[in-house]
Amino acid sequence: MRFRYSTEENGRPVKKAIVYTQDEHRINFSDVDTQAVYIVERLQANGYETYIVGGAVRDLILGKRPKDFDIVTAASPVKIKKIFRNARIIGRRFRLVHVFFGTRIFEVSTFRSMKDGPTSNTFGTIEEDVLRRDFSLNALFYDPLKQLVIDYVGGMKDIQKRLIRPIIALPHIFTDDPVRMIRAVKYAAVTDFKLPLTLKWKIRGHSSLLAGVSPSRLTEEIFKIIHSPHALAIVEGLDALGLYCYLQPRAAELFKTMPAFKARYLKTIGALNGEGFKNLPGETLSALIRDYLEDNADWDGTRGIEPLSLAERCKNAFALARQFVLPMNPPRVELDAALRLLFAEHGVSIKRTRFNERRPRPKSPPPGKHVETSKPAANKPATASELATASGLAAANSTENTPNKRRRRRRRRPVKQ
């Protein structure tokens, strides 16, 4: 075990972090993505302190192979983009860099400062950046080249204790960003770690703060949940702590009044990523609306007094699904695909353009062509001579109205001798 020191103003060294070697953290290097290692190597070769950070380090310590690798560095976004041609700067407030390797995307961020609080957007050092992380188990820095884990906040011991401990003080952690409550439950479900009673109590007391979160952020979090292999445990944990009613209020309301619906709903969520899961377009999203539409949608047009056409049934099902998942706002194409799957399960095949049909835009006439706005007296087709005369007049009008584009020759001034 090693230690990292920093120097105070009076010159005295102060112990800041514990550095774990490969024999202590036991990370299997073969589980580390080679492209993530390449990004770290390139940035370090250019003189920038760089690490793998976040959930990837946590999973590596737990012996799991991470799906995503986040990277943090001392280089600014502009410097990162200069080093990697296959990179793009994203974000307005929090500027990040996405480095592309084919279809894979690696998120590279710059160390942030605590100058303006935990939500500061100014660049800083690694010692400041670690204090902006939400929970200790996600605040470990891993150097894959030296195979060292740097721990500023005791995250390694918390992982060994299987405990989720916040870094930011409890009075501020959820007021600064209410989405951290969702992440705390998600981390507990993914790692099977315990949430301390004080943290659970704080989540219950601040759950109403999620009402002020934008629909776009909630949509992003819901998509992360349903695409997770632990979707069922996450939904059950959110419902137990009173958070699911802010992500899916219609479903949470039916949980209370219809226990049978809750059982079917959770069973459908649990079937995601199971043996029967085919990963078809819209299949994951269909799990959120399947049981509600089973009770309310008119699949074959025989539920009402009068039979409905297929177009009307599609529109009604789309409206029911859209209303049910609010405040979530899924992409229209994704919702269309989910509804096509559900209709196909009831023996009704639908064209791909059924849900999002749009009227074609009228074509604009070519330039110089005169368009007749008045309706002709008769539907008699024009003769060839009339068409020739009309085209000749149009050509003459176009030449008359065309400005003269000839350039005037500039006179050269005589050179004074």
ROMARMI-822223 format. One record per residue (C-alpha): x negated, y, z; residue in three letters. Coordinates in nm, 3 decimals, padded with zeros to 5 digits. Example, Ala and Ser with C-alpha at 12.3 -4.5 7.8 and 13.67 -1.06 7.14 Angstrom:
<atoms>
+---------+---------+---------+--------+
:       X :       Y :       Z : residu :
+---------+---------+---------+--------+
: -01.230 : -00.450 :  00.780 :    ALA :
: -01.367 : -00.106 :  00.714 :    SER :
+---------+---------+---------+--------+
</atoms>
This chain:
<atoms>
+---------+---------+---------+--------+
:       X :       Y :       Z : residu :
+---------+---------+---------+--------+
:  00.000 :  00.000 :  00.000 :    MET :
: -00.128 :  00.342 : -00.097 :    ARG :
: -00.018 :  00.697 : -00.021 :    PHE :
:  00.014 :  01.012 : -00.225 :    ARG :
: -00.085 :  01.338 : -00.059 :    TYR :
: -00.028 :  01.704 : -00.134 :    SER :
: -00.198 :  02.010 :  00.011 :    THR :
: -00.032 :  02.269 :  00.234 :    GLU :
: -00.104 :  02.642 :  00.217 :    GLU :
: -00.365 :  02.610 :  00.489 :    ASN :
: -00.544 :  02.336 :  00.292 :    GLY :
: -00.441 :  02.043 :  00.512 :    ARG :
: -00.340 :  01.723 :  00.328 :    PRO :
:  00.017 :  01.601 :  00.385 :    VAL :
:  00.145 :  01.251 :  00.312 :    LYS :
:  00.427 :  01.280 :  00.056 :    LYS :
:  00.493 :  00.939 : -00.100 :    ALA :
:  00.422 :  00.568 : -00.068 :    ILE :
:  00.265 :  00.404 : -00.372 :    VAL :
:  00.344 :  00.033 : -00.419 :    TYR :
:  00.114 : -00.186 : -00.628 :    THR :
:  00.224 : -00.472 : -00.849 :    GLN :
:  00.162 : -00.726 : -00.574 :    ASP :
:  00.405 : -00.532 : -00.350 :    GLU :
:  00.689 : -00.433 : -00.584 :    HIS :
:  00.671 : -00.762 : -00.786 :    ARG :
:  00.807 : -00.611 : -01.108 :    ILE :
:  00.781 : -00.850 : -01.402 :    ASN :
:  00.612 : -00.644 : -01.674 :    PHE :
:  00.770 : -00.859 : -01.947 :    SER :
:  01.109 : -00.719 : -01.843 :    ASP :
:  00.996 : -00.364 : -01.926 :    VAL :
:  01.099 : -00.244 : -02.272 :    ASP :
:  00.798 : -00.207 : -02.502 :    THR :
:  00.937 :  00.108 : -02.664 :    GLN :
:  00.986 :  00.270 : -02.321 :    ALA :
:  00.623 :  00.187 : -02.243 :    VAL :
:  00.522 :  00.344 : -02.574 :    TYR :
:  00.701 :  00.670 : -02.487 :    ILE :
:  00.531 :  00.684 : -02.147 :    VAL :
:  00.193 :  00.608 : -02.304 :    GLU :
:  00.226 :  00.882 : -02.569 :    ARG :
:  00.329 :  01.148 : -02.317 :    LEU :
:  00.054 :  01.054 : -02.072 :    GLN :
: -00.200 :  01.056 : -02.355 :    ALA :
: -00.101 :  01.416 : -02.421 :    ASN :
: -00.170 :  01.506 : -02.060 :    GLY :
:  00.185 :  01.496 : -01.916 :    TYR :
:  00.278 :  01.308 : -01.599 :    GLU :
:  00.545 :  01.056 : -01.705 :    THR :
:  00.740 :  00.774 : -01.541 :    TYR :
:  01.035 :  00.539 : -01.588 :    ILE :
:  01.301 :  00.644 : -01.337 :    VAL :
:  01.649 :  00.566 : -01.210 :    GLY :
:  01.853 :  00.249 : -01.232 :    GLY :
:  01.598 :  00.077 : -01.456 :    ALA :
:  01.338 :  00.078 : -01.176 :    VAL :
:  01.600 : -00.045 : -00.928 :    ARG :
:  01.697 : -00.335 : -01.154 :    ASP :
:  01.333 : -00.427 : -01.222 :    LEU :
:  01.265 : -00.448 : -00.849 :    ILE :
:  01.574 : -00.667 : -00.808 :    LEU :
:  01.446 : -00.902 : -01.079 :    GLY :
:  01.695 : -00.796 : -01.346 :    LYS :
:  01.627 : -00.691 : -01.704 :    ARG :
:  01.764 : -00.336 : -01.749 :    PRO :
:  01.971 : -00.240 : -02.052 :    LYS :
:  01.875 :  00.129 : -02.047 :    ASP :
:  01.549 :  00.300 : -01.960 :    PHE :
:  01.545 :  00.665 : -01.854 :    ASP :
:  01.215 :  00.851 : -01.861 :    ILE :
:  01.110 :  01.167 : -01.677 :    VAL :
:  00.807 :  01.378 : -01.756 :    THR :
:  00.631 :  01.706 : -01.687 :    ALA :
:  00.654 :  01.799 : -02.057 :    ALA :
:  00.921 :  02.049 : -02.162 :    SER :
:  01.186 :  01.942 : -02.417 :    PRO :
:  01.012 :  02.141 : -02.691 :    VAL :
:  00.679 :  01.970 : -02.619 :    LYS :
:  00.847 :  01.628 : -02.616 :    ILE :
:  01.002 :  01.691 : -02.956 :    LYS :
:  00.664 :  01.794 : -03.098 :    LYS :
:  00.511 :  01.465 : -02.985 :    ILE :
:  00.796 :  01.247 : -03.119 :    PHE :
:  00.927 :  01.314 : -03.467 :    ARG :
:  01.214 :  01.072 : -03.405 :    ASN :
:  01.353 :  01.294 : -03.124 :    ALA :
:  01.634 :  01.544 : -03.083 :    ARG :
:  01.703 :  01.799 : -02.810 :    ILE :
:  02.058 :  01.781 : -02.671 :    ILE :
:  02.260 :  01.967 : -02.410 :    GLY :
:  02.315 :  02.332 : -02.337 :    ARG :
:  02.281 :  02.364 : -01.964 :    ARG :
:  02.072 :  02.052 : -01.896 :    PHE :
:  01.847 :  02.018 : -02.197 :    ARG :
:  01.734 :  01.661 : -02.256 :    LEU :
:  01.558 :  01.480 : -02.538 :    VAL :
:  01.684 :  01.168 : -02.711 :    HIS :
:  01.408 :  00.959 : -02.868 :    VAL :
:  01.543 :  00.724 : -03.136 :    PHE :
:  01.410 :  00.381 : -03.227 :    PHE :
:  01.655 :  00.249 : -03.483 :    GLY :
:  01.991 :  00.218 : -03.307 :    THR :
:  01.835 :  00.247 : -02.959 :    ARG :
:  01.821 :  00.579 : -02.774 :    ILE :
:  01.586 :  00.662 : -02.488 :    PHE :
:  01.670 :  00.964 : -02.273 :    GLU :
:  01.368 :  01.172 : -02.173 :    VAL :
:  01.416 :  01.453 : -01.919 :    SER :
:  01.185 :  01.710 : -01.765 :    THR :
:  01.114 :  01.739 : -01.392 :    PHE :
:  01.371 :  01.978 : -01.240 :    ARG :
:  01.320 :  02.231 : -00.965 :    SER :
:  01.511 :  02.288 : -00.641 :    MET :
:  01.473 :  02.664 : -00.678 :    LYS :
:  01.846 :  02.722 : -00.732 :    ASP :
:  01.972 :  02.420 : -00.538 :    GLY :
:  02.045 :  02.058 : -00.639 :    PRO :
:  02.214 :  02.169 : -00.964 :    THR :
:  01.921 :  02.385 : -01.074 :    SER :
:  01.825 :  02.379 : -01.440 :    ASN :
:  01.474 :  02.520 : -01.403 :    THR :
:  01.171 :  02.300 : -01.459 :    PHE :
:  00.971 :  02.186 : -01.157 :    GLY :
:  00.748 :  01.912 : -01.019 :    THR :
:  00.803 :  01.547 : -00.934 :    ILE :
:  00.828 :  01.636 : -00.563 :    GLU :
:  01.117 :  01.872 : -00.640 :    GLU :
:  01.281 :  01.645 : -00.895 :    ASP :
:  01.313 :  01.354 : -00.653 :    VAL :
:  01.521 :  01.565 : -00.415 :    LEU :
:  01.777 :  01.624 : -00.691 :    ARG :
:  01.847 :  01.251 : -00.727 :    ARG :
:  02.173 :  01.131 : -00.574 :    ASP :
:  02.081 :  00.809 : -00.391 :    PHE :
:  01.749 :  00.667 : -00.270 :    SER :
:  01.771 :  00.340 : -00.465 :    LEU :
:  01.769 :  00.543 : -00.790 :    ASN :
:  01.487 :  00.779 : -00.690 :    ALA :
:  01.187 :  00.553 : -00.755 :    LEU :
:  00.927 :  00.635 : -01.021 :    PHE :
:  00.752 :  00.355 : -01.209 :    TYR :
:  00.429 :  00.392 : -01.407 :    ASP :
:  00.423 :  00.091 : -01.643 :    PRO :
:  00.063 :  00.155 : -01.752 :    LEU :
: -00.081 :  00.144 : -01.399 :    LYS :
:  00.208 : -00.074 : -01.274 :    GLN :
:  00.269 :  00.146 : -00.971 :    LEU :
:  00.598 :  00.243 : -00.801 :    VAL :
:  00.600 :  00.585 : -00.633 :    ILE :
:  00.851 :  00.629 : -00.350 :    ASP :
:  00.912 :  00.973 : -00.197 :    TYR :
:  01.239 :  00.899 : -00.013 :    VAL :
:  01.218 :  00.546 :  00.127 :    GLY :
:  01.409 :  00.391 : -00.163 :    GLY :
:  01.208 :  00.069 : -00.159 :    MET :
:  01.304 : -00.002 :  00.204 :    LYS :
:  01.671 :  00.076 :  00.127 :    ASP :
:  01.664 : -00.177 : -00.158 :    ILE :
:  01.516 : -00.435 :  00.076 :    GLN :
:  01.792 : -00.358 :  00.328 :    LYS :
:  02.053 : -00.366 :  00.045 :    ARG :
:  02.175 : -00.024 :  00.152 :    LEU :
:  02.302 :  00.276 : -00.047 :    ILE :
:  02.178 :  00.593 :  00.119 :    ARG :
:  02.227 :  00.947 : -00.017 :    PRO :
:  01.929 :  01.179 : -00.055 :    ILE :
:  02.125 :  01.505 : -00.059 :    ILE :
:  02.284 :  01.599 :  00.274 :    ALA :
:  02.638 :  01.463 :  00.322 :    LEU :
:  02.802 :  01.808 :  00.354 :    PRO :
:  02.680 :  01.898 :  00.002 :    HIS :
:  02.634 :  01.579 : -00.199 :    ILE :
:  02.994 :  01.555 : -00.324 :    PHE :
:  03.082 :  01.924 : -00.327 :    THR :
:  02.793 :  01.988 : -00.567 :    ASP :
:  02.904 :  01.708 : -00.800 :    ASP :
:  03.220 :  01.506 : -00.721 :    PRO :
:  03.131 :  01.243 : -00.984 :    VAL :
:  02.869 :  01.114 : -00.737 :    ARG :
:  03.154 :  00.947 : -00.547 :    MET :
:  03.229 :  00.732 : -00.852 :    ILE :
:  02.860 :  00.651 : -00.893 :    ARG :
:  02.827 :  00.546 : -00.529 :    ALA :
:  03.107 :  00.292 : -00.570 :    VAL :
:  02.962 :  00.177 : -00.901 :    LYS :
:  02.615 :  00.124 : -00.752 :    TYR :
:  02.765 : -00.077 : -00.466 :    ALA :
:  02.952 : -00.303 : -00.710 :    ALA :
:  02.658 : -00.348 : -00.949 :    VAL :
:  02.399 : -00.427 : -00.679 :    THR :
:  02.631 : -00.582 : -00.419 :    ASP :
:  02.485 : -00.337 : -00.166 :    PHE :
:  02.670 : -00.189 :  00.130 :    LYS :
:  02.815 :  00.159 :  00.153 :    LEU :
:  02.758 :  00.302 :  00.505 :    PRO :
:  03.075 :  00.385 :  00.699 :    LEU :
:  02.981 :  00.753 :  00.713 :    THR :
:  02.951 :  00.758 :  00.334 :    LEU :
:  03.286 :  00.582 :  00.290 :    LYS :
:  03.451 :  00.830 :  00.525 :    TRP :
:  03.300 :  01.121 :  00.332 :    LYS :
:  03.424 :  00.979 :  00.001 :    ILE :
:  03.779 :  00.942 :  00.132 :    ARG :
:  03.775 :  01.297 :  00.266 :    GLY :
:  03.645 :  01.451 : -00.057 :    HIS :
:  03.831 :  01.236 : -00.312 :    SER :
:  04.056 :  01.527 : -00.411 :    SER :
:  03.752 :  01.706 : -00.558 :    LEU :
:  03.777 :  01.473 : -00.858 :    LEU :
:  04.093 :  01.658 : -00.964 :    ALA :
:  03.874 :  01.947 : -01.076 :    GLY :
:  03.641 :  01.736 : -01.292 :    VAL :
:  03.679 :  01.789 : -01.667 :    SER :
:  03.858 :  01.517 : -01.868 :    PRO :
:  03.548 :  01.469 : -02.083 :    SER :
:  03.333 :  01.370 : -01.782 :    ARG :
:  03.605 :  01.140 : -01.648 :    LEU :
:  03.638 :  00.980 : -01.992 :    THR :
:  03.263 :  00.918 : -01.999 :    GLU :
:  03.269 :  00.757 : -01.654 :    GLU :
:  03.568 :  00.534 : -01.739 :    ILE :
:  03.399 :  00.411 : -02.055 :    PHE :
:  03.088 :  00.326 : -01.851 :    LYS :
:  03.305 :  00.131 : -01.606 :    ILE :
:  03.496 : -00.079 : -01.860 :    ILE :
:  03.176 : -00.157 : -02.053 :    HIS :
:  03.004 : -00.276 : -01.737 :    SER :
:  02.985 : -00.650 : -01.659 :    PRO :
:  03.103 : -00.555 : -01.309 :    HIS :
:  03.415 : -00.365 : -01.424 :    ALA :
:  03.655 : -00.554 : -01.194 :    LEU :
:  03.448 : -00.495 : -00.878 :    ALA :
:  03.411 : -00.126 : -00.966 :    ILE :
:  03.785 : -00.073 : -01.023 :    VAL :
:  03.871 : -00.256 : -00.700 :    GLU :
:  03.618 : -00.045 : -00.507 :    GLY :
:  03.749 :  00.281 : -00.655 :    LEU :
:  04.107 :  00.185 : -00.572 :    ASP :
:  04.015 :  00.088 : -00.215 :    ALA :
:  03.857 :  00.429 : -00.150 :    LEU :
:  04.138 :  00.627 : -00.315 :    GLY :
:  03.942 :  00.737 : -00.622 :    LEU :
:  04.110 :  00.541 : -00.900 :    TYR :
:  04.421 :  00.756 : -00.878 :    CYS :
:  04.214 :  01.045 : -01.022 :    TYR :
:  04.071 :  00.839 : -01.307 :    LEU :
:  04.390 :  00.650 : -01.403 :    GLN :
:  04.679 :  00.807 : -01.208 :    PRO :
:  04.959 :  00.624 : -01.393 :    ARG :
:  04.799 :  00.283 : -01.329 :    ALA :
:  04.725 :  00.366 : -00.964 :    ALA :
:  05.088 :  00.474 : -00.915 :    GLU :
:  05.212 :  00.142 : -01.054 :    LEU :
:  04.970 : -00.041 : -00.822 :    PHE :
:  05.173 :  00.086 : -00.525 :    LYS :
:  05.521 :  00.023 : -00.661 :    THR :
:  05.459 : -00.296 : -00.865 :    MET :
:  05.217 : -00.545 : -00.703 :    PRO :
:  05.271 : -00.786 : -00.991 :    ALA :
:  05.153 : -00.523 : -01.240 :    PHE :
:  04.842 : -00.460 : -01.029 :    LYS :
:  04.757 : -00.832 : -01.030 :    ALA :
:  04.796 : -00.853 : -01.410 :    ARG :
:  04.602 : -00.529 : -01.463 :    TYR :
:  04.306 : -00.643 : -01.253 :    LEU :
:  04.308 : -00.983 : -01.421 :    LYS :
:  04.284 : -00.813 : -01.760 :    THR :
:  03.995 : -00.594 : -01.642 :    ILE :
:  03.822 : -00.902 : -01.502 :    GLY :
:  03.849 : -01.078 : -01.840 :    ALA :
:  03.625 : -00.815 : -02.000 :    LEU :
:  03.289 : -00.962 : -02.102 :    ASN :
:  03.428 : -01.308 : -02.026 :    GLY :
:  03.427 : -01.618 : -02.244 :    GLU :
:  03.714 : -01.496 : -02.460 :    GLY :
:  03.563 : -01.150 : -02.511 :    PHE :
:  03.465 : -01.099 : -02.877 :    LYS :
:  03.346 : -00.735 : -02.855 :    ASN :
:  03.575 : -00.624 : -03.136 :    LEU :
:  03.635 : -00.251 : -03.201 :    PRO :
:  03.883 : -00.124 : -02.943 :    GLY :
:  03.885 : -00.449 : -02.744 :    GLU :
:  03.738 : -00.293 : -02.429 :    THR :
:  03.977 :  00.003 : -02.433 :    LEU :
:  04.274 : -00.227 : -02.492 :    SER :
:  04.222 : -00.368 : -02.140 :    ALA :
:  04.338 : -00.037 : -01.990 :    LEU :
:  04.666 : -00.022 : -02.185 :    ILE :
:  04.751 : -00.388 : -02.249 :    ARG :
:  04.971 : -00.462 : -01.947 :    ASP :
:  05.153 : -00.127 : -01.958 :    TYR :
:  05.237 : -00.164 : -02.327 :    LEU :
:  05.346 : -00.524 : -02.274 :    GLU :
:  05.623 : -00.388 : -02.051 :    ASP :
:  05.712 : -00.077 : -02.253 :    ASN :
:  05.612 : -00.104 : -02.621 :    ALA :
:  05.854 : -00.221 : -02.893 :    ASP :
:  05.635 : -00.463 : -03.089 :    TRP :
:  05.892 : -00.607 : -03.329 :    ASP :
:  06.148 : -00.324 : -03.334 :    GLY :
:  06.429 : -00.513 : -03.161 :    THR :
:  06.426 : -00.356 : -02.814 :    ARG :
:  06.639 : -00.055 : -02.902 :    GLY :
:  06.997 : -00.026 : -03.018 :    ILE :
:  06.881 :  00.021 : -03.377 :    GLU :
:  06.576 : -00.150 : -03.529 :    PRO :
:  06.273 :  00.075 : -03.571 :    LEU :
:  06.042 :  00.086 : -03.869 :    SER :
:  05.678 : -00.012 : -03.831 :    LEU :
:  05.569 :  00.352 : -03.860 :    ALA :
:  05.800 :  00.455 : -03.574 :    GLU :
:  05.683 :  00.166 : -03.357 :    ARG :
:  05.321 :  00.263 : -03.415 :    CYS :
:  05.384 :  00.627 : -03.326 :    LYS :
:  05.574 :  00.534 : -03.011 :    ASN :
:  05.303 :  00.290 : -02.898 :    ALA :
:  05.033 :  00.549 : -02.965 :    PHE :
:  05.221 :  00.811 : -02.760 :    ALA :
:  05.276 :  00.565 : -02.472 :    LEU :
:  04.909 :  00.466 : -02.465 :    ALA :
:  04.783 :  00.824 : -02.485 :    ARG :
:  05.010 :  00.931 : -02.201 :    GLN :
:  04.923 :  00.632 : -01.984 :    PHE :
:  04.544 :  00.680 : -01.986 :    VAL :
:  04.552 :  01.054 : -01.907 :    LEU :
:  04.340 :  01.244 : -01.804 :    PRO :
:  04.115 :  01.013 : -02.004 :    MET :
:  04.085 :  01.132 : -02.363 :    ASN :
:  03.946 :  00.844 : -02.571 :    PRO :
:  03.848 :  00.898 : -02.936 :    PRO :
:  04.141 :  00.858 : -03.171 :    ARG :
:  03.962 :  00.593 : -03.376 :    VAL :
:  03.894 :  00.389 : -03.062 :    GLU :
:  04.257 :  00.405 : -02.950 :    LEU :
:  04.376 :  00.314 : -03.300 :    ASP :
:  04.158 :  00.004 : -03.298 :    ALA :
:  04.288 : -00.100 : -02.954 :    ALA :
:  04.651 : -00.068 : -03.068 :    LEU :
:  04.586 : -00.265 : -03.388 :    ARG :
:  04.448 : -00.549 : -03.176 :    LEU :
:  04.755 : -00.550 : -02.952 :    LEU :
:  04.997 : -00.541 : -03.247 :    PHE :
:  04.803 : -00.824 : -03.412 :    ALA :
:  04.847 : -01.036 : -03.098 :    GLU :
:  05.224 : -01.001 : -03.152 :    HIS :
:  05.199 : -01.103 : -03.518 :    GLY :
:  05.217 : -00.753 : -03.665 :    VAL :
:  04.931 : -00.649 : -03.894 :    SER :
:  04.875 : -00.277 : -03.939 :    ILE :
:  04.675 : -00.085 : -04.195 :    LYS :
:  04.371 :  00.093 : -04.062 :    ARG :
:  04.520 :  00.433 : -04.154 :    THR :
:  04.860 :  00.374 : -03.992 :    ARG :
:  04.796 :  00.561 : -03.667 :    PHE :
:  04.588 :  00.847 : -03.801 :    ASN :
:  04.746 :  00.916 : -04.139 :    GLU :
:  04.703 :  01.273 : -04.252 :    ARG :
:  04.846 :  01.463 : -04.544 :    ARG :
:  04.596 :  01.520 : -04.824 :    PRO :
:  04.489 :  01.880 : -04.866 :    ARG :
:  04.602 :  02.051 : -05.186 :    PRO :
:  04.323 :  02.081 : -05.438 :    LYS :
:  04.212 :  02.437 : -05.508 :    SER :
:  04.207 :  02.541 : -05.875 :    PRO :
:  03.869 :  02.580 : -06.047 :    PRO :
:  03.722 :  02.933 : -06.060 :    PRO :
:  03.846 :  03.152 : -06.344 :    GLY :
:  04.161 :  02.949 : -06.397 :    LYS :
:  04.492 :  03.135 : -06.377 :    HIS :
:  04.754 :  02.958 : -06.163 :    VAL :
:  05.118 :  03.023 : -06.248 :    GLU :
:  05.320 :  03.072 : -05.929 :    THR :
:  05.663 :  03.113 : -06.083 :    SER :
:  05.863 :  02.803 : -06.169 :    LYS :
:  05.912 :  02.746 : -06.546 :    PRO :
:  06.261 :  02.765 : -06.681 :    ALA :
:  06.244 :  02.420 : -06.839 :    ALA :
:  06.034 :  02.110 : -06.797 :    ASN :
:  05.935 :  02.119 : -07.164 :    LYS :
:  05.567 :  02.028 : -07.213 :    PRO :
:  05.345 :  02.293 : -07.370 :    ALA :
:  05.228 :  02.249 : -07.728 :    THR :
:  04.865 :  02.225 : -07.833 :    ALA :
:  04.866 :  02.578 : -07.980 :    SER :
:  05.011 :  02.722 : -07.658 :    GLU :
:  04.747 :  02.546 : -07.452 :    LEU :
:  04.471 :  02.675 : -07.681 :    ALA :
:  04.606 :  03.030 : -07.660 :    THR :
:  04.632 :  03.011 : -07.281 :    ALA :
:  04.280 :  02.878 : -07.242 :    SER :
:  04.146 :  03.146 : -07.475 :    GLY :
:  04.316 :  03.423 : -07.273 :    LEU :
:  04.185 :  03.278 : -06.950 :    ALA :
:  03.834 :  03.265 : -07.093 :    ALA :
:  03.862 :  03.624 : -07.216 :    ALA :
:  03.989 :  03.744 : -06.875 :    ASN :
:  03.711 :  03.561 : -06.697 :    SER :
:  03.447 :  03.722 : -06.918 :    THR :
:  03.596 :  04.067 : -06.874 :    GLU :
:  03.604 :  04.038 : -06.496 :    ASN :
:  03.257 :  03.886 : -06.474 :    THR :
:  03.005 :  04.148 : -06.365 :    PRO :
:  02.703 :  04.209 : -06.582 :    ASN :
:  02.421 :  04.014 : -06.421 :    LYS :
:  02.140 :  04.133 : -06.647 :    ARG :
:  01.849 :  04.260 : -06.452 :    ARG :
:  01.699 :  04.594 : -06.537 :    ARG :
:  01.333 :  04.594 : -06.609 :    ARG :
:  01.137 :  04.785 : -06.355 :    ARG :
:  00.901 :  05.043 : -06.492 :    ARG :
:  00.550 :  05.002 : -06.376 :    ARG :
:  00.398 :  05.309 : -06.223 :    ARG :
:  00.073 :  05.419 : -06.381 :    PRO :
: -00.228 :  05.349 : -06.170 :    VAL :
: -00.410 :  05.662 : -06.062 :    LYS :
: -00.773 :  05.664 : -06.149 :    GLN :
+---------+---------+---------+--------+
</atoms>
